[in-house]
Amino acid sequence: MKNERISVKYIENKNVDGDDSAGVIISVFERDILIGVTERHGGDVEISLNIEKAKELVSAINSAIKLASGN
């Protein structure tokens, strides 16, 4: 898997303002998890997380899901 970027998932929806399409791109490069956010008419940003930081992000997303769903 050395020097190979593997795309895992692309999720598209609206941006916060609701006036543009936006997406989240999840990829793996070597031993890092890459998470990119893009807007059709805006800038792109990408972050590289090691496995421990990626687990921390998953935990935070799970907590946010519980809060948003009222649980």
N, C-alpha and C positions, 0 to 999 in steps of 0.2 A: 504494500500500500504506500510505499515511499514516493513522495512528490506527486501523488495522484489526488485530485480533488473529486470527491464523490458527492453528488447532489442527492439529498435525502427527501426533501419535501419543499414545495412552494405553496404557500397559502395566500390567496388574494382576497381582499375585501376593500372597504372604503377607508379613507384616512379619517382622522378625528373630526375634521370639519365636514366630512361627507361630500366634499366637492371634487374628489379625485380618487382614482383607484390606487391602492397601496398593497404591498405584499411583504411577506416574511419568507426568507430563503434560509433553509437549514442545510448545511454541508459539512463534510468531514475532510480535513486535510492533514495528513500524517496522523498525529495523535491529538489534534485540536478540533473542537466543534466550532464551526463558523456560523454566525447568525447575521444575516443581512436584512435590512429594511429598505424598501424602495417605494417611491411614488412615481406614477407615470409622468407627471409634469414637475418633478422636484428632484432633489438630490438623493443620493444613495449613501448608506452608511453600513459598515460591517464591523463586527467584533469577533475576536478569536478568544475562545475560552478553553482552558485545560479541563480535564475530566472533573476535577473537584469543583471548579467554578460552574461548570455546566450542571452538575448535580444541585448546586446551590440555587441556580436559576430555576430548575424544574421544581424545587421545593417552594420557591417564591411564587411561581405560576400556580401551583396547586393551592397555595394559601389564598391567592387572589381569586381563583375560581370559587373557592368556598365562600369568600366574602361576597362576591358578585351574585352567587346563587342563593344567598341568605342563609347558608348553613353555618 
